């Protein structure tokens, strides 16, 4: 997953199902119901 600066390896686990991969990109500490912030 690309977080804007680098590619971050993201492995899908059972508790990640139903989430966007962008939620696991460590650019912000809070991940809410926000859209794609560009």
N, C-alpha and C positions, 0 to 999 in steps of 0.2 A: 504494500500500500504506500502510495506517495503522499507525504504529508505537506508538500510544498517545498521542502528542502532536501529530503532524502527519501529513499525507499525503505520502508520498514517491513520486515517479514511478519506476516500475520497468519497464525494457524487457527483454523476454525475449530472451536470446541463446542460442546453441547449447549453451553450457556450463551454462546454467541449467535445461535440460530435466531433469525428474525431481525438481526441488527445489520446496519450498514457497516461495511468494512472501515469507513471513514471514522467511525466512532472509536476505533481502536488505534487511530493514528495520534500519537502524543503531541499534538500542537496546542491543545487547550486542556485544562484540568476538568472543566465541566462540559459534559456532552448531553445536551437536552434534545428537544424536538426541533432542532434548528436545521435549516436546509443547507445547501452547499454554499459556504461562505467563500466567495472569490473576490 
